[in-house]
């Protein structure tokens, strides 16, 4: 009598890294990948931090601090912040920048039209936004 062969169960795909808890994704994936990309763009002295803090824009009122990725380089003369207004990469995000050690004066929406958010898109949009300031490449 021949043994019956059972169909092999499909291997379950591991969950996407974007499905990890917010802080784990940001600390283990987004921040290191963004730093590596910025170094590849020539920002050798880039410092990135991921912290929960108040929004530091004149006139902005916030009852609660929000998660932020803060990048500084050029001996602190250039700075950008990505704000995560909800503790979710798919939630509302904002962007600000500052020069010469001064606080940022405006806050802009960031990645508002994207339906699918992933690590590569988040890094790409950040690089594009910084390039819009002519901080990465000169035209």
C-alpha positions in Angstrom: 0.0 0.0 0.0 1.4 3.4 -1.0 1.5 6.1 1.6 -0.7 9.0 1.0 1.2 12.2 0.4 -0.2 15.3 2.0 0.1 18.5 0.1 2.8 20.7 1.5 1.5 23.6 3.4 2.5 26.9 1.9 5.2 28.7 3.7 3.8 31.7 5.4 5.5 34.9 4.4 7.0 36.8 7.3 5.1 40.0 8.0 6.3 43.1 6.2 8.7 45.2 8.2 6.2 48.0 7.9 3.8 45.9 10.0 6.1 46.0 13.0 5.2 48.2 15.9 5.8 51.8 15.0 8.8 52.5 17.3 10.5 49.2 16.4 10.1 50.0 12.6 11.4 53.5 13.0 14.4 52.6 15.2 15.5 49.4 13.5 14.6 50.1 9.8 13.7 53.7 8.8 16.2 55.7 10.7 19.3 53.5 9.8 18.2 53.2 6.2 17.6 57.0 5.9 21.0 57.7 7.5 22.7 55.3 5.1 21.0 57.0 2.1 21.9 60.5 3.3 25.6 59.4 3.7 25.4 58.1 0.2 24.2 61.5 -0.9 27.3 63.1 0.6 26.1 64.1 4.1 29.0 62.6 6.0 28.2 64.4 9.3 24.5 63.7 9.4 23.1 63.0 12.8 19.6 61.4 13.1 17.6 61.0 16.2 14.1 59.5 16.8 12.4 61.1 19.7 9.0 62.1 21.1 8.9 65.9 21.5 6.7 69.0 21.2 6.4 70.6 17.8 8.8 73.5 17.9 7.3 75.9 15.4 6.3 79.5 16.4 2.5 79.6 16.7 2.0 75.9 16.6 0.0 74.6 19.5 0.0 71.0 20.4 -1.5 69.4 23.4 0.7 66.3 23.0 4.2 65.6 21.9 4.6 63.6 18.7 7.3 61.2 17.4 9.9 63.0 15.3 12.9 62.0 13.2 15.4 64.9 13.5 18.3 65.2 11.2 21.1 67.7 11.6 24.3 68.2 9.7 26.8 70.9 8.5 27.8 71.5 12.1 24.1 72.0 13.1 23.6 74.7 10.5 21.0 72.6 8.7 18.1 70.6 10.2 15.0 68.8 9.2 12.2 67.2 11.1 9.7 64.5 10.1 6.7 64.6 12.4 4.5 61.6 12.9 1.4 63.1 14.3 0.0 59.6 15.0 2.0 56.7 16.2 1.7 55.0 12.8 3.6 55.3 9.6 0.3 55.3 7.7 -1.0 58.3 9.8 -0.5 62.0 9.3 3.0 63.2 8.8 4.6 66.6 8.5 8.0 68.1 7.6 9.9 71.2 8.6 13.4 72.5 8.0 15.6 75.1 9.5 19.0 76.8 8.7 21.7 78.5 10.8 20.5 77.0 14.1 17.2 78.9 14.0 13.9 77.2 14.7 11.8 76.2 11.7 9.1 78.7 10.7 6.7 76.5 8.8 5.4 73.0 8.9 4.3 71.2 5.7 2.2 68.1 5.2 4.3 65.1 4.1 3.3 62.0 2.0 -0.4 62.9 2.1 -1.3 61.2 -1.2 0.3 57.8 -0.7 -2.1 54.9 -0.1 0.6 52.3 0.4 3.4 53.4 2.7 6.6 51.4 2.8 10.2 51.9 3.9 11.6 52.6 0.4 8.9 55.3 -0.3 9.4 57.0 3.1 13.2 57.2 2.4 12.6 58.4 -1.2 10.2 61.1 -0.2 12.5 62.4 2.5 15.4 62.5 0.0 13.2 64.3 -2.5 12.0 66.8 0.0 15.6 67.6 1.1 16.7 67.8 -2.6 13.9 70.3 -3.1 15.8 72.6 -0.7 18.9 72.0 -2.9 20.5 70.4 0.2 21.6 67.2 -1.5 22.5 68.1 -5.1 22.9 71.4 -6.9 21.1 72.2 -10.1 
